Amino acid sequence: MEEGPCYRNQISNVEKVIAGILLSLLTLLALVTIIAFWPDKLPSSGSTARYDYRLFNVTLLDSACINYGKPSIHPISNTVAAYSDTAKKVVEAGKTPNVAALVHCTTPVNIRDTIQFNTLMLLLVAVSGFLGNMVHISTSFTTFIGAGQFKRSWLLWYCVKPFTAAALAVIVYFAFRAGFLNSNDPGNTLNIYGIMTISALAGLFTDIATQKLKEIFEVIFRPKEARPDSLKDDKVTFVDTNPEKLNTTQCNDIVIAGENLDKKKWIIKINGAKIADEVIVTTPKLIHFTYSLSETDRSKGHVILTVASGLDTPEYTYKWDLTAVT
């Protein structure tokens, strides 16, 4: 298709630089956050799971090293100390533990300076989903800028999408913990690398992750249509096309409304000329693309839109009369 008003980015060069810097900083921030909160190791099965809450040094704590208000006293050196879990059980049984079994905590960590394992995992999962989506929107942004197709109407999508992706990653994590992992044991039965990979992919491919959650929901609740004469949910229908009048000198935003429009791969033509696939946005409710009238279109006095799913007869046709244009 020839270069025209429809092939102009709705963003200035200065805004491109600012947007690029913001996308890079947010991506780097998410990456650094994951590194800063990465635990040194997972807790053993069935043990208390708390970590020393220091960035870039999140260390698993023995439960006896956590100060709940009363520091432990070493029975031999009479200094502030703490027992390991094993030695603590020996003392509680009225026996004297081996000195080697003692864990010296000259400065026990206050519980307010610790973070619980499940809280740490939720934080890492959310940030991982955010990071995955930052990769997605950064790729989308640079692609549309390079193709000259960036529209200001998508700014809200770029701002909101990473946060919804973070929430989606948490939901996917809950689903996997409920169905595939041992939810009663917060210990080393978890595969933290697998969890982070799933979370990042959920953020990177939000549509696919949402579809997978839909499948899980359908399996759990098994929805069944009992009505013999019910309509098919996947039936494709076309409702209307906007605008009612085309502008002969400027770019036209053309929207085809309908139901289940994403069920098929469409071939859209205007006056017999195929619209490039990369400028077409398809959702279940609408098909959107931009088009600028050529000299040939204006000379014909009319514009005919056809939508087909193959090379056969079009499934939808719409006609604009150019005798009454804006």
HUMOTA-V406720 format. One line per field, one symbol per residue. ss: DSSP state (@ for helix, = for strand, . for the rest). burial: 1 if it has 16 or more other ideal C-beta (glycine too) atoms within 10 Angstrom, else 0. A space follows every 50 residues. Layout:
# HUMOTA-V406720
ss->???
burial->???
This chain:
# HUMOTA-V406720
ss->....@@@.....@@@@@@@@@@@@@@@@@@@@@@@@..=..........= ==.....===..@@@==.....=......=.==.@@@@@@@@......@@ @==.....==@@@===@@@@@@@@@@@@@@@@@@@@@@@@@@@@@@@... .@@@@@@@@@@@@@@@@@@@@@@@@@@@@............@@@@@@@@@ @@@@.@@@@@@@@@@@@@@@@...............======........ .========.@@@...====..==..@@@.==...======...@@@@@@ .=======.......======@@@..
burial->00000100101000000010001001100100110010100110001111 11100001011111111000010100000011110011001000001000 01101001100001101001100111111111110111001001000011 00010001001101110111011011100000000100010100110111 11111100100010000000000000000000000101001000010000 01010101001000011101000010001101000111111110001000 00101111000001010101010000
